[in-house]
């Protein structure tokens, strides 16, 4: 059995399009899709942009 960690500390900082949050990758597929966990705190920011691909929000 493999154990995986998804804590904020294991993620990467995202700053694209004036965003400011941490993202932990869960899976990367053989397509342009990725599955991840966003860690958003009180002071963090998720910018709204025109998406190039479909997204689950």
N, CA and C atoms as an extended XYZ file, in Angstrom:
171
Properties=species:S:1:pos:R:3:atomname:S:1:resname:S:1:resid:I:1 pbc="F F F"
N         0.843       -1.171        0.000 N   UNK     1
C         0.000        0.000        0.000 CA  UNK     1
C         0.891        1.238        0.000 C   UNK     1
N         0.521        2.239       -0.824 N   UNK     2
C         1.238        3.497       -0.861 CA  UNK     2
C         0.418        4.551       -0.136 C   UNK     2
N         1.097        5.404        0.603 N   UNK     3
C         0.452        6.523        1.281 CA  UNK     3
C         0.856        7.813        0.582 C   UNK     3
N        -0.100        8.684        0.384 N   UNK     4
C         0.153        9.959       -0.270 CA  UNK     4
C        -0.218       11.088        0.676 C   UNK     4
N         0.477       12.210        0.539 N   UNK     5
C         0.219       13.373        1.389 CA  UNK     5
C        -0.310       14.521        0.534 C   UNK     5
N        -1.318       15.209        1.058 N   UNK     6
C        -1.909       16.324        0.341 CA  UNK     6
C        -1.936       17.593        1.190 C   UNK     6
N        -1.064       17.659        2.193 N   UNK     7
C        -1.025       18.843        3.046 CA  UNK     7
C        -0.539       20.054        2.258 C   UNK     7
N        -0.885       21.213        2.744 N   UNK     8
C        -0.464       22.475        2.123 CA  UNK     8
C         1.051       22.523        1.952 C   UNK     8
N         1.787       22.001        2.906 N   UNK     9
C         3.252       22.067        2.878 CA  UNK     9
C         3.864       21.243        1.743 C   UNK     9
N         3.131       20.273        1.194 N   UNK    10
C         3.669       19.445        0.107 CA  UNK    10
C         3.335       20.015       -1.267 C   UNK    10
N         2.568       21.105       -1.318 N   UNK    11
C         2.128       21.680       -2.584 CA  UNK    11
C         3.078       22.721       -3.140 C   UNK    11
N         2.640       23.339       -4.209 N   UNK    12
C         3.397       24.397       -4.877 CA  UNK    12
C         2.572       25.679       -4.861 C   UNK    12
N         3.246       26.796       -4.710 N   UNK    13
C         2.580       28.096       -4.696 CA  UNK    13
C         2.143       28.459       -6.115 C   UNK    13
N         0.888       28.901       -6.258 N   UNK    14
C         0.343       29.318       -7.548 CA  UNK    14
C         0.158       30.830       -7.522 C   UNK    14
N         0.752       31.512       -8.510 N   UNK    15
C         0.656       32.970       -8.580 CA  UNK    15
C         0.207       33.448       -9.959 C   UNK    15
N        -0.169       32.521      -10.850 N   UNK    16
C        -0.614       32.898      -12.196 CA  UNK    16
C        -1.859       33.768      -12.131 C   UNK    16
N        -1.941       34.764      -13.008 N   UNK    17
C        -3.113       35.644      -13.136 CA  UNK    17
C        -3.459       36.328      -11.808 C   UNK    17
N        -2.443       36.688      -11.023 N   UNK    18
C        -2.606       37.352       -9.721 CA  UNK    18
C        -3.259       36.469       -8.659 C   UNK    18
N        -3.221       35.150       -8.850 N   UNK    19
C        -3.691       34.236       -7.809 CA  UNK    19
C        -2.639       34.142       -6.719 C   UNK    19
N        -3.035       33.639       -5.573 N   UNK    20
C        -2.108       33.442       -4.461 CA  UNK    20
C        -2.661       32.328       -3.580 C   UNK    20
N        -2.250       31.080       -3.866 N   UNK    21
C        -2.685       29.943       -3.060 CA  UNK    21
C        -1.722       28.784       -3.270 C   UNK    21
N        -1.899       27.719       -2.519 N   UNK    22
C        -1.075       26.518       -2.645 CA  UNK    22
C        -1.889       25.429       -3.330 C   UNK    22
N        -1.234       24.661       -4.230 N   UNK    23
C        -1.889       23.569       -4.949 CA  UNK    23
C        -1.085       22.294       -4.762 C   UNK    23
N        -1.770       21.236       -4.344 N   UNK    24
C        -1.149       19.923       -4.206 CA  UNK    24
C        -1.670       19.038       -5.320 C   UNK    24
N        -0.777       18.451       -6.117 N   UNK    25
C        -1.195       17.585       -7.215 CA  UNK    25
C        -1.657       16.243       -6.674 C   UNK    25
N        -2.774       15.753       -7.219 N   UNK    26
C        -3.286       14.434       -6.858 CA  UNK    26
C        -3.024       13.459       -7.999 C   UNK    26
N        -3.284       13.885       -9.243 N   UNK    27
C        -3.057       13.018      -10.397 CA  UNK    27
C        -2.789       13.861      -11.630 C   UNK    27
N        -1.924       13.363      -12.492 N   UNK    28
C        -1.688       13.968      -13.800 CA  UNK    28
C        -1.982       12.895      -14.831 C   UNK    28
N        -2.937       13.154      -15.698 N   UNK    29
C        -3.402       12.176      -16.669 CA  UNK    29
C        -2.629       12.287      -17.975 C   UNK    29
N        -2.900       11.395      -18.901 N   UNK    30
C        -2.247       11.433      -20.213 CA  UNK    30
C        -2.883       12.456      -21.143 C   UNK    30
N        -3.742       13.280      -20.622 N   UNK    31
C        -4.390       14.346      -21.382 CA  UNK    31
C        -4.020       15.674      -20.721 C   UNK    31
N        -4.521       16.797      -21.224 N   UNK    32
C        -4.185       18.074      -20.593 CA  UNK    32
C        -4.774       18.236      -19.189 C   UNK    32
N        -5.571       17.287      -18.745 N   UNK    33
C        -6.235       17.398      -17.438 CA  UNK    33
C        -5.285       17.072      -16.283 C   UNK    33
N        -5.510       17.724      -15.174 N   UNK    34
C        -4.816       17.432      -13.923 CA  UNK    34
C        -5.835       17.452      -12.801 C   UNK    34
N        -5.573       16.696      -11.760 N   UNK    35
C        -6.434       16.687      -10.587 CA  UNK    35
C        -5.601       17.169       -9.418 C   UNK    35
N        -6.107       18.157       -8.690 N   UNK    36
C        -5.340       18.722       -7.590 CA  UNK    36
C        -6.231       19.189       -6.462 C   UNK    36
N        -5.586       19.522       -5.364 N   UNK    37
C        -6.262       20.023       -4.169 CA  UNK    37
C        -5.752       21.437       -3.902 C   UNK    37
N        -6.672       22.409       -3.902 N   UNK    38
C        -6.295       23.796       -3.632 CA  UNK    38
C        -6.427       24.074       -2.143 C   UNK    38
N        -5.406       24.709       -1.589 N   UNK    39
C        -5.421       25.119       -0.188 CA  UNK    39
C        -5.593       26.631       -0.155 C   UNK    39
N        -6.783       27.085        0.252 N   UNK    40
C        -7.098       28.513        0.277 CA  UNK    40
C        -7.325       28.962        1.711 C   UNK    40
N        -6.541       29.947        2.139 N   UNK    41
C        -6.704       30.533        3.461 CA  UNK    41
C        -7.468       31.849        3.368 C   UNK    41
N        -7.620       32.513        4.488 N   UNK    42
C        -8.367       33.778        4.540 CA  UNK    42
C        -7.764       34.844        3.642 C   UNK    42
N        -6.463       34.901        3.543 N   UNK    43
C        -5.780       35.940        2.769 CA  UNK    43
C        -5.415       35.485        1.356 C   UNK    43
N        -5.725       34.241        0.989 N   UNK    44
C        -5.373       33.728       -0.332 CA  UNK    44
C        -6.370       34.201       -1.380 C   UNK    44
N        -5.956       34.123       -2.646 N   UNK    45
C        -6.756       34.648       -3.746 CA  UNK    45
C        -6.758       33.663       -4.901 C   UNK    45
N        -7.936       33.387       -5.427 N   UNK    46
C        -8.098       32.554       -6.619 CA  UNK    46
C        -8.641       33.463       -7.716 C   UNK    46
N        -7.791       33.807       -8.691 N   UNK    47
C        -8.180       34.742       -9.749 CA  UNK    47
C        -9.137       34.078      -10.727 C   UNK    47
N       -10.010       34.867      -11.300 N   UNK    48
C       -10.946       34.383      -12.306 CA  UNK    48
C       -10.376       34.741      -13.672 C   UNK    48
N       -10.220       33.727      -14.523 N   UNK    49
C        -9.692       33.926      -15.869 CA  UNK    49
C       -10.556       33.171      -16.863 C   UNK    49
N       -10.378       33.476      -18.119 N   UNK    50
C       -11.042       32.706      -19.168 CA  UNK    50
C       -10.302       31.377      -19.282 C   UNK    50
N       -11.009       30.271      -19.094 N   UNK    51
C       -10.386       28.949      -19.100 CA  UNK    51
C       -10.138       28.465      -20.523 C   UNK    51
N        -9.010       27.783      -20.698 N   UNK    52
C        -8.702       27.183      -21.984 CA  UNK    52
C        -9.348       25.804      -22.108 C   UNK    52
N        -9.619       25.163      -20.966 N   UNK    53
C       -10.204       23.832      -20.914 CA  UNK    53
C       -11.372       23.844      -19.945 C   UNK    53
N       -12.200       22.832      -20.005 N   UNK    54
C       -13.286       22.703      -19.030 CA  UNK    54
C       -12.702       22.489      -17.643 C   UNK    54
N       -13.413       22.990      -16.656 N   UNK    55
C       -12.926       22.905      -15.282 CA  UNK    55
C       -14.103       22.619      -14.359 C   UNK    55
N       -13.842       21.918      -13.264 N   UNK    56
C       -14.867       21.638      -12.263 CA  UNK    56
C       -14.778       22.677      -11.170 C   UNK    56
N       -15.694       23.646      -11.145 N   UNK    57
C       -15.791       24.645      -10.077 CA  UNK    57
C       -17.235       24.901       -9.801 C   UNK    57
